[in-house]
Amino acid sequence: MVGSSLLLTRRIFLKFSFAGLLGQINRWSYGDKSGPTHWAELSTDYHTCGDGQRQSPVDLDITQARVAAVSFDYHPIAIDLLNNGRTLQQTGDDSCILTLDNKIYQLLQFHIHTPSEHTHGGLHYPMELHLVHRHPTTGALAVVGVWLTPGKEQSELTTLSKHLPQQPGEQIANSTSINPENLLPTNHSLVRYSGSLTTPPCSEGVTWLVLTTPLEASAQQLATFHDLLGDNARPLQRMGG
């Protein structure tokens, strides 16, 4: 009974508290009047979207990619997908671990952008996955970005596509499992930089780890997610300002 109560409390926290951190509870959108060019005007809490100095996403120089001191310890987790009207968000699990600079970060959630937010040489990929991790003590965020490109069918996306909440506010949770590790390319070369959340309140100090080897997904899979989400990518920001 205690375990069930703790699980419910954690889900409520992730759905509401962290959703608030990522700007999921206010009136911003990707449209015209409340879209990215107006985010800073919508709330004083969003001022960093306009006056921030290290905003994301950015165009990346993938010639600077390297294999960093980062490791992933992921395992299968149960489906818990939320359609918040702006993206599809899968609840993470504290035991799914990213180790970076000898520090442990726990997987809070991952979500989807179509098309990609980060680019290289101005090139957008059809889709980008963001795996959001938080340090359990400091609260510091580390986000892993994964580009998706047309190719062979991707098994975890096949599983996800069978459980997609179609309407904003709809959430689907069941015992079907997916493994976030399978959503990473085998090559972990990456570009690391200090940036921000790509959604309001656009908070800075986020460590970005963008893997430069795209993950393949079928054209049909990519189309399925884009049809559901539409264009939900923030425009590129100036690197370092």
C-alpha positions as CSV (number, residue, x, y, z in Angstrom):
1,M,0.0,0.0,0.0
2,V,2.9,2.3,0.9
3,G,4.6,1.5,-2.4
4,S,1.5,2.3,-4.4
5,S,1.1,5.6,-2.6
6,L,4.7,6.6,-3.3
7,L,4.3,5.7,-7.0
8,L,1.1,7.8,-7.2
9,T,2.8,10.7,-5.5
10,R,5.8,10.5,-7.9
11,R,3.5,10.4,-10.9
12,I,1.6,13.4,-9.6
13,F,4.9,15.2,-9.1
14,L,6.2,14.4,-12.5
15,K,2.9,15.3,-14.2
16,F,2.4,18.6,-12.4
17,S,5.5,19.9,-10.7
18,F,8.0,19.1,-13.4
19,A,5.5,19.9,-16.1
20,G,5.3,23.3,-14.6
21,L,9.1,23.5,-14.8
22,L,9.0,22.8,-18.5
23,G,6.3,25.3,-19.0
24,Q,3.5,22.8,-19.7
25,I,0.8,24.5,-17.6
26,N,0.5,28.0,-19.2
27,R,-0.9,29.3,-22.5
28,W,2.2,29.1,-24.7
29,S,2.1,27.2,-28.0
30,Y,3.9,26.8,-31.3
31,G,1.3,28.9,-33.1
32,D,1.3,32.5,-34.2
33,K,-0.1,34.6,-31.3
34,S,1.4,32.5,-28.5
35,G,4.2,31.0,-30.4
36,P,8.0,31.1,-29.8
37,T,8.4,34.8,-30.9
38,H,5.9,35.8,-28.2
39,W,6.8,33.5,-25.3
40,A,8.7,36.2,-23.4
41,E,5.6,38.4,-23.6
42,L,3.2,35.8,-22.2
43,S,4.4,35.8,-18.6
44,T,7.1,37.5,-16.5
45,D,8.2,33.9,-15.7
46,Y,9.1,33.5,-19.3
47,H,11.4,36.5,-19.7
48,T,14.5,34.3,-20.2
49,C,12.9,33.1,-23.5
50,G,13.6,36.7,-24.7
51,D,16.6,37.9,-22.8
52,G,18.5,34.7,-22.1
53,Q,22.1,34.5,-23.1
54,R,22.5,30.7,-23.6
55,Q,19.3,29.6,-25.3
56,S,18.5,26.3,-27.1
57,P,18.2,24.8,-29.6
58,V,21.2,25.8,-31.7
59,D,22.9,24.7,-34.9
60,L,25.7,22.3,-34.0
61,D,29.1,21.7,-35.5
62,I,29.2,17.9,-35.5
63,T,32.9,18.0,-36.5
64,Q,33.4,18.8,-32.8
65,A,31.6,15.6,-31.7
66,R,33.5,13.3,-29.4
67,V,32.9,10.3,-27.2
68,A,32.5,11.9,-23.8
69,A,32.7,10.4,-20.3
70,V,29.0,9.5,-20.3
71,S,27.3,6.2,-19.7
72,F,23.7,5.0,-19.7
73,D,22.2,2.4,-17.4
74,Y,18.7,2.1,-18.6
75,H,16.2,-0.8,-18.3
76,P,12.6,-1.4,-19.5
77,I,9.9,0.8,-18.0
78,A,6.1,0.7,-18.2
79,I,4.2,2.8,-20.7
80,D,3.0,6.1,-19.2
81,L,2.4,8.5,-22.0
82,L,0.9,11.9,-21.7
83,N,-0.3,14.1,-24.6
84,N,0.0,17.5,-23.1
85,G,-1.1,19.3,-26.3
86,R,2.4,20.2,-27.3
87,T,4.3,16.9,-27.2
88,L,4.1,13.3,-26.2
89,Q,5.8,12.7,-22.9
90,Q,6.8,9.4,-21.4
91,T,7.4,9.3,-17.6
92,G,10.9,8.1,-16.7
93,D,12.2,6.0,-13.8
94,D,14.7,6.9,-11.1
95,S,16.5,3.7,-11.6
96,C,17.3,4.6,-15.3
97,I,20.6,6.4,-14.9
98,L,22.8,8.7,-16.9
99,T,26.4,9.1,-15.5
100,L,28.1,12.3,-16.5
101,D,31.3,13.7,-15.1
102,N,31.1,11.0,-12.4
103,K,27.7,12.3,-11.3
104,I,24.4,10.4,-11.5
105,Y,21.3,11.9,-13.2
106,Q,18.0,10.1,-13.1
107,L,15.7,9.9,-16.1
108,L,12.6,12.1,-15.4
109,Q,10.9,11.8,-18.8
110,F,11.4,11.8,-22.5
111,H,9.5,13.6,-25.2
112,I,9.3,14.2,-28.9
113,H,9.8,17.1,-31.3
114,T,8.9,17.1,-35.0
115,P,10.9,18.2,-36.8
116,S,14.2,18.3,-34.9
117,E,15.1,21.3,-32.8
118,H,18.9,21.1,-33.0
119,T,20.4,21.1,-36.5
120,H,23.8,20.7,-38.1
121,G,24.7,22.8,-41.1
122,G,21.1,24.1,-40.9
123,L,19.7,20.6,-41.5
124,H,16.7,19.5,-39.6
125,Y,15.9,15.9,-39.1
126,P,12.3,14.7,-39.2
127,M,12.2,14.1,-35.4
128,E,14.2,14.6,-32.2
129,L,13.9,12.8,-28.9
130,H,14.8,14.5,-25.7
131,L,15.6,12.4,-22.7
132,V,15.5,14.6,-19.6
133,H,17.6,13.7,-16.6
134,R,17.9,15.4,-13.2
135,H,20.5,15.3,-10.5
136,P,18.8,14.0,-7.4
137,T,20.5,16.4,-5.0
138,T,21.2,19.6,-7.0
139,G,18.3,19.4,-9.4
140,A,20.6,20.2,-12.3
141,L,19.3,19.0,-15.7
142,A,21.1,17.0,-18.3
143,V,19.2,16.4,-21.6
144,V,20.2,13.9,-24.2
145,G,19.1,14.7,-27.7
146,V,18.6,12.0,-30.3
147,W,18.0,12.8,-34.0
148,L,15.8,10.4,-36.0
149,T,16.2,9.8,-39.7
150,P,14.3,7.8,-42.3
151,G,15.4,4.2,-42.5
152,K,14.4,0.9,-41.0
153,E,11.5,0.5,-38.5
154,Q,12.4,1.3,-34.9
155,S,11.2,-1.3,-32.4
156,E,10.5,1.0,-29.4
157,L,8.6,3.5,-31.5
158,T,6.5,0.6,-32.8
159,T,5.5,-0.2,-29.3
160,L,4.9,3.4,-28.4
161,S,2.8,3.9,-31.5
162,K,0.3,1.3,-30.3
163,H,-0.4,3.3,-27.1
164,L,-0.5,6.9,-28.3
165,P,-2.9,9.3,-26.5
166,Q,-4.6,11.1,-29.3
167,Q,-6.2,14.0,-27.5
168,P,-4.5,16.8,-25.5
169,G,-4.8,16.0,-21.8
170,E,-5.1,12.2,-22.5
171,Q,-2.8,9.9,-20.7
172,I,-2.2,6.2,-21.3
173,A,-0.5,4.0,-18.7
174,N,-0.2,0.2,-18.8
175,S,2.2,-2.6,-18.1
176,T,3.6,-2.7,-21.7
177,S,7.3,-2.0,-21.4
178,I,9.7,-0.1,-23.5
179,N,13.5,0.2,-23.0
180,P,14.9,3.8,-23.4
181,E,18.3,2.2,-24.1
182,N,16.9,1.1,-27.5
183,L,16.2,4.7,-28.3
184,L,19.9,5.5,-28.3
185,P,22.2,5.0,-31.3
186,T,25.1,2.5,-30.7
187,N,27.6,5.3,-31.4
188,H,27.5,7.7,-28.4
189,S,29.6,10.5,-30.0
190,L,28.1,13.7,-29.0
191,V,28.3,17.5,-28.9
192,R,28.0,18.9,-25.4
193,Y,27.1,22.5,-24.6
194,S,25.4,24.5,-21.9
195,G,22.0,25.8,-23.0
196,S,18.4,26.0,-21.9
197,L,15.1,24.3,-21.9
198,T,13.6,24.7,-25.4
199,T,10.1,25.4,-23.9
200,P,9.0,28.1,-21.5
201,P,10.3,29.2,-19.1
202,C,13.5,28.6,-21.2
203,S,15.6,28.2,-18.0
204,E,19.3,28.2,-18.6
205,G,22.1,26.0,-17.1
206,V,20.9,22.9,-18.9
207,T,23.7,20.5,-20.0
208,W,22.9,19.3,-23.5
209,L,24.3,16.1,-24.9
210,V,23.3,15.8,-28.5
211,L,24.2,12.4,-30.1
212,T,25.4,13.0,-33.6
213,T,24.6,9.6,-35.0
214,P,20.9,9.6,-36.0
215,L,18.7,6.7,-35.0
216,E,16.7,5.2,-37.9
217,A,12.9,5.0,-37.9
218,S,10.6,4.1,-40.8
219,A,9.0,6.9,-42.9
220,Q,5.6,5.7,-41.6
221,Q,6.7,6.0,-38.0
222,L,8.0,9.5,-38.5
223,A,4.8,10.4,-40.3
224,T,2.7,9.0,-37.5
225,F,4.3,11.2,-34.8
226,H,4.3,14.3,-37.0
227,D,0.7,13.8,-37.9
228,L,-0.2,13.7,-34.2
229,L,2.1,16.5,-33.0
230,G,2.4,18.8,-36.0
231,D,5.4,21.2,-36.0
232,N,6.5,21.5,-32.3
233,A,10.1,22.7,-32.6
234,R,11.4,26.0,-31.3
235,P,13.4,28.0,-33.9
236,L,17.2,28.0,-33.7
237,Q,18.7,30.4,-31.2
238,R,22.1,32.2,-31.4
239,M,24.9,30.2,-29.9
240,G,26.0,31.9,-26.7
241,G,23.5,34.7,-26.8
